[in-house]
Every structure is written in C-alpha cells, then in structure tokens.
Amino acid sequence: MNLLSLILLDAVPSITSCEYWKGVLQNGWGCTLGSFAAIAASYGIYQITNRNARRDKEREAQDILLYFKGTVMNAINISKQQVQNLETYYKQIEINDITLPLLSFLPLYNLKRIAEGDSMDRILVAYIRQFPGKSSVKEFGKLISEVEYLYGQFLLLPDEMRLTLDYDHERKTEYQRLFKDSFALLGEYMLRQNPAAPTPAAKEIEGVTNEFAAHHSDNYDIEFYNRYFFEPLNDTLVAVMSGIEINQIFIQLAQMTRNGKQQFNFIKSENRHSAQNIKELIPGLKNAINELEKVATNILAFEQ
C-alpha cells in the first residue's frame, strides 16, 4: 500500500467508530424530523383549505337561502296584491255592469323563479341542511306546489281578460250599429211626414225623439240610448201597431229596437258573468296563499 492510500484511509472514519454512527443517526433524525415537519405542514394546509372550503360552502348555502327567502316573500306579497286587484275588479262591475274596469296585472317574475326555476335542486339541498328532519322535503314540495298553482292561475288572467274586453267591444259595436240603423230608418219615416199635419203614429214617435234630443249628452253612454231610445221607441211602436198604424217600417223598427234592448241586457249579463268568474276564482287563490304562508314559516323566519 502506498503512502497516498494510507493518507486517505486515515482521513475516513471507521464504520466501527462512534463518531461515524453518531453522524449517521444525526442525519437520519434530521431527515425524519424534516419529513414530519413537511407532513405536518401539508396536513395543516389541507385542514385550513378544507375548513375554508366548508366555510365558503356554508356561506354559499346561507346566501342561497336568503335569496330564496326574499323570492318567497315577494311571491306572497305579489299574490296578495293581485288578489286584491281581482276583488276590486269584480266589485266595480257589481256597481256598474255596463263598463268593464281595467284589471291591473303585477309582474310574476318571483313566482316564475320558483315555479319554473332551474336552481330548485340546489335550494332544496341547502333547505334540508338548514332545516333537517323528515318533514323538510314535504314542506319544500308543498311550498313549490302552492306557488305553481298561483303562478298558473295568474298566468291565464291576461289572455282571459283580453278576450273579455274583445267580446265586450264586439257587443257594444253591435249595439251602436243597431242604434245607427234604427235611427236612420226612423229618420226616413219622419221625413216623409207633413210637419203641418203629422199622422197619429208620427205624433207618438215625435214625443220619443224629443225626449231623446233633450237628454242627449254623451255619444258613448249606452245606458242613455237604451233608456231614451230603444226602450221607449219599442214600447211606442208596439202600441202604435196595436191600433193606430201598421206599416213595414214600424215592423222593422220594432224588431231592431227589440234587438237593441236585448243587446243592452246581453252586455250587462256578460259583464256580470265575467265578474262572477273572477269572484269564484278568489277563494282558491286566497287558500293557496294561506297554505303558502304556513309552509314558508321556516324560510321566512330564516336569518343569516
């Protein structure tokens, strides 16, 4: 063995020496402690991340429930106001069954969000977590069901009212046509008369036309035309044809004025029918609102 080899061997500690194993153990403990520290740090980070995620999820669930609470409150308030509008509508017709009042419609966005919303599954999960128990799912389902009923009923109203107004307009247009044609035919007969020597029939009819002219004030008041034209003229014509004079114009006028009286009564009866339909709808709507308020007790009392 040469001198260089001896020098190198002397420089390396013997594996049987205490110093060697002491160094090995120190290195091992250092690595082990370092690994434990890394693991602990990773676990701590995991726990913090997990806790933050749970907190975020809980906060999200709370936000969802607050949003749902506001939507339900608005749906209830809108439903109550719409029912009140319906009550006002039919009560006005009970007072005046000739002129249909305008029915106010409220926006149904909040009811639609519940009845047709695509986020109900998420809301249900948050709801069950917040209000655990066997009745939660049934309670939530009942809430949705009542809103769907209200939404469906309110959704039909605009089209129904549009048809009601259209039919009312058609009936009143026909009434105006009957007056126009009757008045024209009556004028044709009266123009044939001798002002200095009118016939007995013309004298009777002239009394009706004078009353009509004296009280005329509103071209759109169909009650006036019924009271001062159709009814008195029809009564007069029937009396005239019973013993004073019979001619084809009187027969036509009698038929037209009779139709005018019937059309007037038809207008009134159909308007009352519209009011009755609305009146019959209200108890079901009120019952649905009451049931909605009952099943919404938990969500309406919810506070973050």
C-alpha positions as CSV (number, residue, x, y, z in Angstrom):
1,M,0.0,0.0,0.0
2,N,1.5,3.3,-1.0
3,L,1.7,6.4,1.1
4,L,-1.3,8.1,-0.7
5,S,-3.7,5.2,0.2
6,L,-2.6,5.3,3.8
7,I,-3.3,9.0,4.0
8,L,-6.9,8.5,2.5
9,L,-7.7,5.7,4.9
10,D,-6.7,7.8,7.8
11,A,-9.0,10.6,6.6
12,V,-12.2,8.4,6.5
13,P,-13.7,7.5,10.0
14,S,-14.0,3.8,10.6
15,I,-17.6,2.3,10.3
16,T,-16.9,0.8,13.7
17,S,-16.2,4.1,15.3
18,C,-18.7,6.0,17.5
19,E,-18.2,9.2,15.5
20,Y,-19.4,7.5,12.3
21,W,-22.6,6.2,13.8
22,K,-23.3,9.4,15.6
23,G,-23.2,11.2,12.3
24,V,-25.4,8.7,10.7
25,L,-28.0,9.0,13.4
26,Q,-27.9,12.7,13.4
27,N,-28.5,12.7,9.6
28,G,-31.4,10.2,10.0
29,W,-33.1,12.1,12.7
30,G,-32.7,15.3,10.7
31,C,-34.4,13.7,7.7
32,T,-37.1,12.2,9.8
33,L,-37.9,15.4,11.6
34,G,-37.8,17.2,8.3
35,S,-40.3,14.7,6.9
36,F,-42.6,15.0,9.9
37,A,-42.5,18.8,9.6
38,A,-43.3,18.7,5.9
39,I,-46.2,16.3,6.6
40,A,-47.5,18.4,9.5
41,A,-47.3,21.5,7.3
42,S,-49.1,19.7,4.4
43,Y,-51.8,18.5,6.8
44,G,-52.2,21.9,8.3
45,I,-52.6,23.4,4.9
46,Y,-55.1,20.7,4.0
47,Q,-57.1,21.4,7.1
48,I,-57.1,25.1,6.6
49,T,-58.1,24.7,2.9
50,N,-60.8,22.2,3.9
51,R,-62.1,24.5,6.6
52,N,-62.2,27.4,4.2
53,A,-64.0,25.3,1.6
54,R,-66.6,24.3,4.2
55,R,-66.9,27.9,5.3
56,D,-67.4,29.0,1.7
57,K,-69.9,26.2,1.1
58,E,-71.8,27.2,4.2
59,R,-71.7,30.8,3.3
60,E,-73.0,29.9,-0.2
61,A,-75.8,27.9,1.3
62,Q,-76.8,30.8,3.5
63,D,-76.8,33.1,0.6
64,I,-79.0,30.7,-1.4
65,L,-81.5,30.5,1.5
66,L,-81.6,34.3,1.9
67,Y,-82.2,34.6,-1.9
68,F,-85.0,32.0,-1.6
69,K,-86.5,33.8,1.4
70,G,-86.7,37.1,-0.5
71,T,-88.2,35.4,-3.5
72,V,-90.9,33.6,-1.4
73,M,-91.7,36.9,0.4
74,N,-92.1,38.7,-2.9
75,A,-94.2,35.9,-4.3
76,I,-96.6,36.1,-1.4
77,N,-96.9,39.9,-1.5
78,I,-97.4,39.9,-5.2
79,S,-100.1,37.2,-4.9
80,K,-101.9,39.1,-2.2
81,Q,-101.8,42.3,-4.2
82,Q,-103.0,40.6,-7.4
83,V,-106.0,39.0,-5.5
84,Q,-106.8,42.5,-4.2
85,N,-106.8,43.8,-7.8
86,L,-109.2,41.0,-8.7
87,E,-111.5,41.9,-5.9
88,T,-111.5,45.5,-6.9
89,Y,-112.3,44.4,-10.5
90,Y,-115.4,42.3,-9.7
91,K,-116.7,44.8,-7.1
92,Q,-116.6,47.6,-9.6
93,I,-118.6,45.5,-12.1
94,E,-121.2,44.8,-9.4
95,I,-121.6,48.6,-9.1
96,N,-121.5,49.3,-12.8
97,D,-122.1,46.3,-15.1
98,I,-122.0,48.3,-18.3
99,T,-118.4,49.5,-18.4
100,L,-115.7,46.9,-17.8
101,P,-112.9,48.3,-15.5
102,L,-109.3,47.8,-16.2
103,L,-107.7,45.0,-14.3
104,S,-104.1,45.7,-13.1
105,F,-101.6,42.9,-13.5
106,L,-98.4,42.6,-11.5
107,P,-95.2,41.1,-12.8
108,L,-94.8,37.4,-12.0
109,Y,-91.0,37.2,-12.0
110,N,-90.7,35.9,-8.4
111,L,-93.4,33.3,-8.8
112,K,-91.8,32.2,-12.1
113,R,-88.4,31.8,-10.5
114,I,-89.9,29.3,-8.0
115,A,-92.4,27.6,-10.4
116,E,-90.1,27.3,-13.4
117,G,-86.6,27.9,-11.9
118,D,-83.8,25.5,-12.7
119,S,-82.0,26.0,-9.4
120,M,-84.6,24.4,-7.1
121,D,-82.4,21.3,-6.6
122,R,-79.6,23.4,-5.1
123,I,-82.1,25.3,-3.0
124,L,-83.6,22.1,-1.8
125,V,-80.2,20.8,-0.7
126,A,-79.5,24.0,1.3
127,Y,-83.0,23.9,2.7
128,I,-82.7,20.4,4.0
129,R,-79.3,21.1,5.5
130,Q,-80.6,24.2,7.3
131,F,-83.9,22.6,8.3
132,P,-83.2,18.9,8.9
133,G,-86.0,16.5,9.5
134,K,-88.4,14.2,7.7
135,S,-90.9,17.0,7.0
136,S,-88.4,19.2,5.2
137,V,-88.7,17.7,1.8
138,K,-92.5,17.5,2.1
139,E,-92.7,21.1,3.3
140,F,-90.5,22.3,0.5
141,G,-92.5,20.4,-2.1
142,K,-95.8,21.9,-0.8
143,L,-94.3,25.3,-1.0
144,I,-93.4,24.8,-4.6
145,S,-96.8,23.3,-5.4
146,E,-98.7,26.3,-4.0
147,V,-96.5,28.8,-5.9
148,E,-97.1,26.7,-9.1
149,Y,-100.8,26.9,-8.6
150,L,-100.8,30.7,-8.1
151,Y,-98.5,31.2,-11.0
152,G,-100.6,29.1,-13.3
153,Q,-103.8,30.9,-12.4
154,F,-102.3,34.4,-12.6
155,L,-100.7,33.5,-15.9
156,L,-104.1,32.8,-17.5
157,L,-105.6,36.1,-16.5
158,P,-104.2,38.4,-19.1
159,D,-105.4,36.3,-22.0
160,E,-108.8,35.8,-20.4
161,M,-109.2,39.5,-19.8
162,R,-108.2,40.3,-23.3
163,L,-110.9,38.0,-24.6
164,T,-113.4,39.5,-22.2
165,L,-112.6,43.0,-23.4
166,D,-112.6,42.0,-27.1
167,Y,-116.1,40.4,-26.7
168,D,-117.4,43.4,-24.8
169,H,-116.2,45.6,-27.6
170,E,-117.8,43.5,-30.2
171,R,-121.1,43.5,-28.3
172,K,-121.0,47.3,-27.9
173,T,-120.1,47.8,-31.5
174,E,-123.2,45.7,-32.5
175,Y,-125.3,47.8,-30.1
176,Q,-124.0,51.0,-31.8
177,R,-124.8,49.5,-35.2
178,L,-128.4,48.7,-34.1
179,F,-128.8,52.3,-33.0
180,K,-127.4,53.8,-36.2
181,D,-129.6,51.6,-38.4
182,S,-132.7,52.2,-36.3
183,F,-132.2,55.9,-36.1
184,A,-131.6,56.1,-39.9
185,L,-134.8,54.1,-40.6
186,L,-136.8,56.3,-38.1
187,G,-135.5,59.4,-39.8
188,E,-136.6,58.1,-43.1
189,Y,-140.1,57.7,-41.9
190,M,-140.3,61.0,-40.1
191,L,-139.0,62.9,-43.2
192,R,-142.0,61.6,-45.1
193,Q,-144.4,63.2,-42.7
194,N,-146.1,66.5,-43.2
195,P,-144.9,68.8,-40.4
196,A,-148.2,70.7,-40.5
197,A,-150.3,67.6,-40.3
198,P,-148.4,64.6,-38.8
199,T,-150.1,61.3,-38.5
200,P,-151.1,60.0,-35.1
201,A,-148.3,57.5,-35.2
202,A,-145.8,60.2,-36.1
203,K,-147.0,62.3,-33.1
204,E,-146.4,59.4,-30.7
205,I,-143.0,58.8,-32.1
206,E,-142.1,62.5,-32.1
207,G,-142.6,62.5,-28.3
208,V,-139.9,59.9,-28.0
209,T,-137.5,61.7,-30.3
210,N,-138.0,65.0,-28.4
211,E,-137.1,63.3,-25.1
212,F,-134.1,61.7,-26.7
213,A,-132.8,65.0,-28.0
214,A,-133.5,66.8,-24.7
215,H,-131.4,64.4,-22.7
216,H,-128.7,63.6,-25.1
217,S,-125.2,64.4,-23.8
218,D,-122.8,61.5,-24.4
219,N,-122.4,59.5,-27.6
220,Y,-120.8,56.7,-25.7
221,D,-123.3,56.3,-22.9
222,I,-125.1,53.1,-24.0
223,E,-127.4,53.2,-21.0
224,F,-128.7,56.5,-22.2
225,Y,-129.5,55.0,-25.6
226,N,-131.3,52.2,-24.0
227,R,-133.3,54.4,-21.7
228,Y,-134.2,57.2,-24.1
229,F,-134.3,55.4,-27.5
230,F,-134.5,51.6,-27.6
231,E,-137.0,51.0,-24.8
232,P,-139.4,54.0,-25.3
233,L,-139.4,53.7,-29.1
234,N,-140.0,49.9,-28.9
235,D,-142.9,50.4,-26.5
236,T,-144.3,53.2,-28.7
237,L,-144.1,51.1,-31.8
238,V,-145.8,48.1,-30.2
239,A,-148.6,50.4,-29.1
240,V,-148.9,52.1,-32.5
241,M,-149.1,48.8,-34.3
242,S,-151.7,47.6,-31.9
243,G,-154.3,50.1,-33.1
244,I,-153.0,53.2,-34.7
245,E,-150.9,52.3,-37.8
246,I,-149.1,49.3,-39.2
247,N,-146.5,49.5,-41.9
248,Q,-143.3,47.8,-42.9
249,I,-141.0,50.4,-41.4
250,F,-142.7,50.0,-38.0
251,I,-142.3,46.3,-38.1
252,Q,-138.6,46.7,-38.9
253,L,-138.1,49.3,-36.3
254,A,-139.9,47.2,-33.7
255,Q,-137.6,44.3,-34.4
256,M,-134.4,46.5,-34.4
257,T,-135.3,48.3,-31.2
258,R,-136.2,45.0,-29.5
259,N,-132.8,43.7,-30.6
260,G,-131.2,46.8,-29.2
261,K,-132.8,46.2,-25.8
262,Q,-131.7,42.6,-25.8
263,Q,-128.2,43.5,-26.8
264,F,-128.0,46.0,-23.9
265,N,-129.1,43.4,-21.4
266,F,-126.7,40.9,-23.0
267,I,-123.8,43.4,-22.5
268,K,-124.7,43.7,-18.8
269,S,-125.2,40.0,-18.2
270,E,-121.9,39.0,-19.8
271,N,-120.1,41.6,-17.8
272,R,-121.7,40.3,-14.6
273,H,-120.7,36.8,-15.8
274,S,-117.1,38.0,-16.1
275,A,-117.2,39.4,-12.6
276,Q,-118.7,36.2,-11.2
277,N,-115.9,34.1,-12.8
278,I,-113.3,36.3,-11.1
279,K,-115.2,36.2,-7.8
280,E,-115.3,32.4,-7.9
281,L,-111.5,32.2,-8.5
282,I,-110.6,34.3,-5.5
283,P,-111.3,31.7,-2.7
284,G,-109.0,29.2,-4.2
285,L,-106.2,31.8,-4.6
286,K,-106.6,33.0,-1.1
287,N,-106.5,29.4,0.2
288,A,-103.3,28.8,-1.8
289,I,-101.7,32.0,-0.3
290,N,-102.6,30.9,3.2
291,E,-101.1,27.4,2.7
292,L,-98.0,29.0,1.2
293,E,-97.5,31.2,4.2
294,K,-97.9,28.2,6.5
295,V,-95.3,26.0,4.8
296,A,-93.0,29.0,4.3
297,T,-92.8,29.7,8.1
298,N,-89.3,28.3,8.4
299,I,-87.8,30.1,5.4
300,L,-89.5,33.4,6.2
301,A,-88.0,33.3,9.7
302,F,-84.6,32.4,8.5
303,E,-81.8,34.8,9.4
304,Q,-78.1,34.5,8.4
